[in-house]
Amino acid sequence: MLTTCDTSLSRRLSQLVITIKCATFSSSCKSLFSKSGDLFADLLVDNTFVYKTKVCHKTWNPTWNESISVIASPKSIIQIKVFNHFKLGPDVLIAVAAINLSSILIEHNGILSKCELRLSLFQGCDYKGSVFVMLDKLNVCVQNLENGNNMLDNLPQVPSSSNGLDHTPIQHQRSHHQLVNGYTTVITTDNIQPPNESNSHTEFNISSVPRVPANQHDRDFWSALIGSLFGSHKFSSTKNTLATVDSTSRGQDAELPDRQRPLNDWTEVDGFWEPNNLSASSSLSNPNVNPQNTQIDVSLPPGWERRFDKSTQKYYFINHKCKITQWEDPRERGMDETQPLPPGWEKRYTAQGQRFFIDHNTHTTTLVDPRTGQHAGSLGSMGVPLQYERNFRSKVNYFRACCTNAMLNGQTKLLISRDNLLEDSFQLVSQMSSSGLRRRLSITFLHEEGLDYGGVAREWFYRLSREILNPMFGLFEYTGTDYALQVNPASHVNPNHMAYFRFVGRFIGMALFHGRCIDGGLTLAFYKQILKRKLTLEDLGHTDHSYYQSLIYVRDNPVDECDLDLYFIGTYDLLGALREDELIEGGKDIKVTEENKSDYIRLMVDWRFNRGVKKQTEEIHKGIFEVLNPEWLELFDERELELLLSGMPEIDVDDWEKNTVYIKYTRSSKQIIWFWKLIRKLDNEHRARLLQFVTGTCHLPLGGFSELTGSGGRQLFCIERTGDEQWLPRSHTCFNRLDLPPYNSYDQLCEKLQMAIEETKGFGQE
């Protein structure tokens, strides 16, 4: 399946889009339960639940047409379980269909592009019907799949009427695949027409689709995807070299999809990917590459190298940290490079890897891509750059699936006083077992009537995070350059500070596990420490700018000539006392010279981030990983983790208005027009306070207002007409609903809404 030397790569993960289209059932199902069924389907990948469709009511021929992007390996087992929904009892499993993805990949030569399948549904040994699915956007080379060729020859055959199926032959595209449970499913691919309700065994007309030659596929697609999508994930190979591939013609290369083409640093010349002047470098154990065909690009991220492969006349990229190779430029990660730059334009990168464009016609530079008009830093609905949003969404989906799969049955009930919020929470959470942290939370505030269907828990996370991160409590302090927060090295003034840091770790882990947002403000370096990533000099620039400037001066100037009188020691002030730490053993006697100053800078950066806080950080790690599996967080970088924990940074009023529903109001009601007029006049702080009043938190989930959740799942922001003009607005945080009385004027609406937000506290208030 892969063109690398390491066959274990066939177990690595990738994205696959699965569309569950429809299903049809035999008459035996219809008489077994009722004349009509309320059917829904569960999608499982490798026995892990990932998606549930909507319920199709009163039909035995449901149509869902729902798509989901999942994380799967080439050898994953995909299962679809169809249930009959009952309001007054448990749902009943009707039938199961399953398929081994490797069989489909081999049959379709590694390309799954809108591949339609008909899967047989079984209950035990009994045939119940068929479900129609479509697999899309998966592309992999199958040449090195273990026993791949033998699998096609040794597929089990279905007896000619073993399960009541209509076995009229369908030429060219009909095959049999062995299921996990030992049964055999009949799969019909390509151009399948869904059956009509009158006949569940309709014959399908299948057109012959020409095979795409294997040498047109990206030989290292899986490595490219994992390298760019998951970074240093645990599935990364330690022996991944570029295999010998046939040279492709100019026409073949032009026909490749964008994700299969190498991304260049300049415009394409005559259809070929033209190399630069290459410098000699150390070579890998790759017979196709010699020292004359290697190049180190200073604009690439640390640990990356770009090389040129003679056999394909293309560049590829080496990640020395993860020991993987890929065609995709790590600086581009999902950017659309299918169109060449206009004449006279050039693309370059800053030392930090920021992409920008030069217009030699007008002698100007810009961050806006002239091909798309898109700003290099434009953010999408997930709060990350638009070109990266698809990969980030897949990471979030995978992380949520891991958390859902690890969720335990039952509830963890916490009774907390608002007046003693931090201490009560600390005592209760610290006493809980690790299993209790993974159960559904049910928060009750003392002497309040609110029932927790999600809204109370959101408010608890929000308010408690503000208490924990308050510098007055002593656990965290401001960095000095801005209002970002870092661990306080003087936290020992609280004799029980280590237990509190363990509690902080548990709290952060619970927020991530349960999908809640906290009121953040922590430095990016803190998130890198959570991920156990190496901290760099650039990270120090965001935390302590004066210290950063000092080290930059040491780096850029000859130390011997300046005679700075520096030694391998670090000094800092702690509660008025000057402390001194040796960076290495005997450091106070080792002077910094031009030869060892790079080691000095590296050690100083590490010391600056860990001085006086190493034990505190370790306790935070322990607390987080009592709730989460460390491998789940390896998918993200520090910016993504911050976004996952703190939510969307800005409130988009247009997105808010578009994703709002109304009860007993319409969009043209004067009260609704006044409401949005007020929202647009408010600054971001007051909008956040209104959002917190209605939803329980001032932070938006990833995806913005369209991803707001309530007690039963997704719950859009809602405004309902209720009461009379004498009433104050009320909120239902579990349902994201604002009860807005029919006020007679804009000024009255502003006054009442402001009073409700500013003057009320708690639940059960009228």
N, C-alpha and C positions, 0 to 999 in steps of 0.2 A: 504493500500500500504506500510505502514511503520510498523515496529514493535515497535515503540516508543509510549508513552502514549499521545503524543501531535499530534493530527490529522492534525494540521496546517502544519506539515512538508511535507504533500503531495503537498504543493504548492512551495516547495523549488526547487532550480535549480540543474541541472546536465548536464553532457555532453552526446550528442547523435550524432552519425555519420549518416547522411542521404545521400544516393546515389540516384541521379535522373538518371535513366537508359535510358528510351526511352518513346515514346508516339506514339499512332496511332489514326487517326481521321477518321470519317465517310465521306461518299461522299458529304454530305451537306456542310461541311466546304470547300471542294475543289472547289465547284461551287460558293460558296459565295464570295470569294475574287479573287482567280486566280487558275490556274492549278497547281501551285506549291507555297509553302509558305517558308518564311525565318523565322523559328520559334526559339524562345528561351523561357526559363522558369524562373520565379522569385520564390524564396522560401521565405515564410514568417512564422515566429513563433510568435503566439499571436499577429497577425496584425503588426508585426515589420519586415521590410525587412532585410534579412540577406545574400542573395546570388543571383547572376544572372548567368545563364549558358551562354555558347557560343551560337552563332547563327548558326543553321543548315540550309544551303541554299538549296532552290529548292527541298523541300520534305515535304510531309505531314505525314511522318513516321520518325521523327527525333530521332537520337540516341546521347545522351550526355555522359552518364557514368561518371558523375562528382560527387565527394564526398565533403562534407563539414561537419566540426564538429561544432555543434551549442550548445547553452545553452538553455535548456528547463526544464519545470517542468513536473511532472507526469500528470498534467491536461492541458497541453498546446494544443493549436489548431495549427496544421500544415497545411498550405495552399500552393498549387502550382498553379501559374497563368501562362498560356501559352499565349504568345504574337506573333503576326505576325509583323516582322520588316519591315518598309518602309523607304527608304533612304530620300525621299523628303517629308515626312510627319510624323505625330505622329504614334507611334506603336499602333496596334489595339489588344485589349484583345480578345482572341479566346474563352477560357474556363477556368474554375476554378475547382480544386479538393481540398477537405479539409477532415481532419480526426481528431477526438479527440484522443490524445495519450493515455488517460486512458483506452479507450475501447480496444486498441491494447494490452496494458500491461496486462489487466485482461484476455483477450483471450489467451495470451501466458504465463500466469502464472508468469508474471513479468520479463521474459527473452526475450530481443530483440537481437538476435545474427544472423546476416545475414537474417533477416526476410524480405522476398520479398512480396510486396503488389501490387495489381492492383487497382488503384483508378479511378473511373469514372469521366470524365470531363463534366461539365455542363455549359451552357450559359443560365441563367435564368432557365426555366423548361426544356430546350431542351438538350438532350444528344448529346455530340459532339465526344466522344471518350474515350480513356483510357490513363493513364500515369502510368508507372511502376517505383516503388521506392523500396529501400532497407533500412531498419532501422537496426543499428548495435551498439554494445558495450554499451548497456543499461541493467542494471540488478538491479531489485528492488523487494522487497517482497510486495505482494498485500493484505495481510491478513487484515490490518486495514484500507483499503481504504473506505471512507465514502460511505455506500450503495453499495459497490463494487459488492457484490453477486447479489443484486437486479438489477443492471444495465445490467447484462448479460441476466437476465430473461425478462426484459422489453424493450429490444432493438426493435425499430420499424421495421416492415416488409415492404418490397418493393412489390407493386402490381405486378402481373405476367406480365405485358407488358406495364407498365406505361410510359416508356421512350424509347422504342425501343430496349432495351437490349436483348441479347440472354440469356435467363434464364434457359438454360440446367443445371440441378443440378450438382454441384461438391461436392462430399462427403467429410465429415470430417472437411474441412478447409475453408468453405465458410460462411461468416457472413455478416450482414448488420450493418452499423454504421451511426448514425445521424450526418449530417453536421451542421456547424454553421448557414448556411443560410436556414435551414429547409429542404433541399433536402437530399436524401439518396444515399449513394455510396455503390457499391458492391465491396467488398475486397476479393481477393483470395490470400492466403498466402502460403509460403513454395514452394520451387522447381518450381517456375513459369518460363516457357520458353517465352521469348519475342515473340510477333506475327510477322509473316512475312508480307511483304508489300502487298501481294496479298489478304490477308484476315485479316481484323481488328477484327474479332470475333472468333479467334482460340480457341478451347477447350484445356484446360491444364490438364496434368496428375499430380496429386498431390499424393505424398507418405505420408503415415502416419508417423508422427514423434512422438516418445514417449515423454510424459511429464516428466519434471524433478521435483522431489518432492520439495515442497516448503521449507522443512527444510534444503535443501542444499544451500539456498541463504543466502547471508550476511544479517543478520537481521537489521543491522544498516548502510546499504550502503550509503543512502542519507546523513546521518549525517557525515559519514566518508569522503565522497567526499567534502561536503561543508566545513567541518572543515579543511581539508588539502588543498583544492583548493582555497577557498575564505576567509579563516581566519574568522575574526569577521565581517562577512557580515550582512547586515540588516535582512536577512532571518533567522539568527541563532535563534534557539529555546531557550526559557528560562526554559523550563521544558522538559528535554530529558533524560530519564532514560532507562536503558537497560531492555528490556522485557524478560519474561521467554521464553526460546526456548528449543526445544528437543535436547538432546545430540546426536551428530552425531558419527557414527562409524568411525573406523580408515580408512576404505576404502572410505567412503563418504568424509571425510575430505581431503583425498589425491587427490580426483577428483575435488576439488573446484578450480576455477581460482585463479590466484595470488592475484588479488585485493580483493578476498573474504576471503583470509587466513590471520590470524594475523601474523605480522612480529615479529620474535623472536630475542633475543639478543645472541643466540648461535645456534649450529647445532641441528637439529631435532633428537630426540632419539626414535627409534622404532615407528616412525610415529605419536607420540603424542607430544603435546606442553607442555614440562615439566616445572613446576613452580619453582621459586627460593624460598629461605627462605624469608617468608613474614613477615613484621612487622605490628603491629597494627596501625590503623589510623582511622580517623573519617569516618563514613559510610554515603553513600547517602541514599535516600529514595528508595532503591532497595531491594526487598525481597530476591534476589538471592545472595547478597553479605553481608558478615558480617565483623566485624573489623579484624578478623584473615585472611581475604583474600584480604587485601589491602596492597599497597606498594607505597612509594614515591621514585621515581628514581631521584637522584640528577643530572643525565646527561640529563634529559628531559628539554625542554625549560621551562621558567618561566610560572607558572600557569597550568602546566600539571601534571597529576598523572596517574600511571599505577595500574590497579587492576586485580584481577583474578576472573573469573566467574566459579562457581562450575558446573553449569548445562551444560556448553559447554567445560569445561576444557581448556579455552583459556584466554589469557590476553585481556583486552580492555583498552582504554585510555580516560581520562576525561580532558576536557578543562574547567577549572573552570572560566575562563574569559568569554567564550561564553556560558557556561552551556550546552555543548553537549558532547556526548560520541561517540567513534568510535573504530573500530577494528584496523585501520591502525596506525602504529607508526609514530608520527609527525616528527621524525627525518629522516624517510625514504622517505617520499613524492614521490612516484612513482618509487622507486628503485626496480630493479628486484631481488627478493629473492627466486626464485623458486628452486634454486639449493643449496644444503648444502655446507658448507665450507669444504675444504679438511681436511684430518686427521691431527691433531696437530695445526690447525689454530683456532684463536679466534678473535672475533670482539668486539671492545670497543669504547668508546666515551670520548673525552676530556670534560673539564668543560664547554667549549663553544659549545658543541654539535657536534664537528667535528669527523666524523667517521674515525677509523684507524684499522689496522689488525695486529695481533701478530702471528708470526710463531714460535711456541715453538720448532720446530725441529732444527731451526738454531739460535734461540734466537735473532730474528730481528723484527723490526716493519716497516710497510709500509702503505702508503695511497692508494696503488693500490689494488683493489679487486682481490683476486686470482682466483675467478670464472670467471670473465669477462675480466681481464686485464685492466680495466677502472680506471683511476685516480679519486679519490673522488671529486676533484675539476675540472674535465674536463668540458669544456664549449662546448655546442652545437651551432647550427647555429643561435639560438636566443640570444646567449650571456649569457645564464644561464646554470647551471649544466645539463648534458645530461639527468639524471634521472628525472629532473624537467621540462624539456623543453615542454613536452606535456601539462602539466597543465598551464604553462605560456602562451603558444600559445593560449589556450582556453580563458584565461583572456584577452589577447590582442584582440582577435576576438570579444569578448563580448563588450569590451570597444569601439572598432571601430564601432560596430553596434549601440551602444547608441549614439555616436557622429553623425553618418550618419543619424540616425532617427531624431536627433534634428537640423540638418542642415536646414537653412531657404533658401527660394528662393531669387534670386537676387545676386548682387555683392556689395562688399565694396571696393571702389576704393581709393587708397592712392597715392598721388603724392609727392615724397620725394626727397630731394637733398642729394647727397652723402656727400657733404661737411658739411652738417648740419643734419646728419642722426639721431642722438639721439634726438635733440630738435624738429625737424619736426615730428618724430614718436611719441614723447611724446604728443605734442599738438593734433595731429590727433586722436590717439588712446584714449586719455583721454576724448575727446569730443564725442566719439561714444557711442551709446546706447548699452545695453546688446544684443539686437537683431542684431545689426550691427556686433557684434563680432562673431556671428554664421553664417554669410553669407560667401560665397566664396570670398577670398581675390584676389584683382587685384592690384599689386604693379607696379608703374611706377617710374623710376628714372629720375629726371629732365634732359632734353636735351639729352636723350638717346632713341634709336629706339626700344629697346627690348619690345616685347609683352609678357605679363605674362600668360603662360600656365602652370605655376607651378614652373619653374626654377627661375624666378625673386623673387618669394615669398620665395623660399628656401634660396636664397642668402641674402634676407632682414633679415630673422630670424637669419641666421648665423652671419652676420656682426653686427646687432643690439645687439645680445647677448654679443658679445665681447665688445661693447661700454658700455653696462649696467654693466657688471661684472668687468670692469676695476677698480681696487682699486683707481686709480688716481681720479675717479669721486666721490668717497666718500661714495657710498651706501654700498659697500662690502669691506671687508678687508681679508688679509691672516690670517690663523689660527695661524701661527707661527711654527708649527711642520712640515708643508709641504706647498705646494702651493694651498691647498684647500681653498675655500672661504666661509665666513660666513657674516651675517649681521653686519654692522659697528655700534657700539653703539654711535659713535661720528658723525653719519650722520646728526645731527641737525645743523652742520655748513652750510648746505644748508637749508635755511629757508623754502623751499618748498619740503622738503624731504619726507613728508608723502604722498603727491600727487605722487611723483616719485615711492614710494613703491607700491601704488595702481596700478600704470602703470606697474610695474614689475610683479605684480600678474596677471594682464590682459594679459601681453605678454606671461607668462608661460602658462596660460590657453589657449590662442590662439594656441600656439605651440602644446600642447597636443590635442586640439580639431581638428586641421587641419592636424595632423599627421606629423609635422615638427620637425626637430632636432635643438637644440641650442648648442653652444659651452659652455659646462657645467663647471665642476670644483668645484661645490658646495659640502659641506660636507654631509655625510649620515644623520647627525643629522638634517640638514635643511630639507631633504626630510621627515624625521620622523615628523618634526613639521608641514609640509604641510598636512601630513596624520593624524595629531593630535594624534600620538602615544606617549606613555610614554617613556621618555628618561631615559637611565640607566647609571650606572657607566662605563660600557664597551663602550658606545657611547662617553663618555668624553675622554676615552683613545685614540680615533681616532682624537679628536679635540684639546685637550690640554694635552699633555702627562705628563708634569711636575705637573699640577694640579691633574691629575689622580694618579700619584705616591704618592702624598701627602695624598690623601684620602685612598689609599690602605694601606699606613702605619698606618693611624688611625684605619682602619678596622681590621688589622691583629695584632695589638699590644695593650697591656693593657693601656688604656688611663690614668687610675688613677695612675699607677706606674710611667709612663713616665712624668706625670705632664706637658702636652703640653700647658696648659693655653689657651685653645680654648673656644670661646663663640659662641653662635648662631648668628653670624654676618658674613658678607662677605664684603671685601674691594677690590677695584680695582682702577686703574689709568685711568682717562679720561681727555685727553688733558692736562696732567701735574698736574691735581688736584686729590687728593685722596678722593674717595667717599666710604661711608660706608652704607650698607643696613642691616636691621635686617631680619633674616630668618623667625622668628616668632615674634609676638608682645612681646616686652620686652626681646628680644633675647640677647641684650648686657649685661644683668644681669644673663643670664642662662649659666652656665658652662657645657661644654661637659664632660660627665662621661661615664663609661663603660655601664651603663644601657641605656643611651639615644644617644649613638654615632651612632646607625643605623639610627635614625631619623635625626641626624645632617648630615650624609652622603647623605641621600635621599634629604633633603632640599637644601644642598649645590649643588648637581648635578642640581636640578631644577633651582636654582638661577644662577648658572654658565651659563646655556644655555639661560636664559632670562634676564640677567642683561643688562639694557639699551636698549634692543631690543624688548621688548614685544609689544609695540605699532606698531613698524615697521612690525613685523611678523603678527599682526592682519590685517594690511592694505594689506599685500601680500595675506593673506587668502581671504579677501573680493574681491580682484581683480580676483583671480583664480576662485572663485565660482560665479562670475558674468558671467563666460563663461561655466563652467562645473557644473554638478550636483555633490555634494559631495559624493553621494552614488556610483558614477562610480569609484572613486578612492579607495574605501574601499576594492576592490579586491586585490590590490597590497601591497607589503611591500616596504620598502624604497629602497632596491637595485633594485627591479623591476621598480619602478618609475623612478629612475635615468637612467636605461637602456632605458625606454620608452621615456624619454625626451632628452637624450644625444646621443642615438644611440649606435652602436657597438664601443667598445673601440679600437680594433685593425683592421688592414686591411690585409685580407688574400689574397695574390696574386694568389694562386691556385684557390680560389673561384672566384676571379675577372676574371681570364682568362677563367674559365669554363663557366661563365655567360656573355660572351661578344659575340656580333654578328658583322658580317662584311658585308660591302657593297662595291662591286667592289674590294675587297681584299679577300684572303683566309687565313686560318691558316698557310699555308706554304709560303705565300708571304714574301719576305725578309724584307720588311718594318715592317711587323707584328712581325717577329722573333726579329728584332732589338728593337721594342717597348717593348716587354716583357723582353728582356735582360736588357733594361734600367730600367724598373720598379723593377726588382729583385735587381738591384744594389742600388736603392734609399733607404734611411731610411724611417721610418714611417711618419716623418714630411713632407718630400717632396712628398711622395705618397699622403698624405692628401691634399697637395696644388694642386696637379694635379687633384685629385678627385673633389676638390672645383672648379677648373677651368672648368671642364666638366659638373658637375651636379649642381653646385651652393652651395654645402655644403660639408664640409670635413667629415661629420658624415654619417655613413651608417644606413639605416633603420633596424628594427629588421628582422632577417633572412638573412642579408648580401646582396650581390650583386644581388641575385635572386629576391629580393623584391624592387629593385629600381622602382620608379614611374615616369611617365612623364605626358604629358597633357591629355592623354586618358586612364590613368590607369597604369598598369604594363609596364615598358619600360626598357629593359636591356641596359647595357652599349654598345655603338655602335661605331665602327671606320669605317669611310667612306673615300674612295679615292677620292680626289678632287684637282683641281688646278695643279700647277707645282712646281718644286723644289725651285723656288724663293719665294713662298708664305710661310707665317707663318701658323702654325696650328690654326684652329678656333674651337670654341665650340658652341653648341646649348644646353643650360642648360635645356630648357623645354623638350628636347627629349633625354637627356643624350648622345649626339652624339659628337664625335671628328672628325673634318675634317682633315685628315692627308695626306698631299701631298706626292707624290712618290719620296722621297729623294733617292739620289744615294749612300749614305754611312751612316754608323752608327753614325759617328761623326757629320755629318750634321744634322741628325735627333735629336740628343741630343742637339745640339746648338739651332736649331730652336724651339724645344719644350720648352726648358728652357727660351728662350727669350719671347715666347708667354705667358708663365705663369708669369714671373717676371715683364715684361714691359708693359703689356696691362691692362686696367681697363675699366669696363663698357661694354655696349652693342653697337652694330652697328660699331665696330672697324674692320678695314680691315688691 
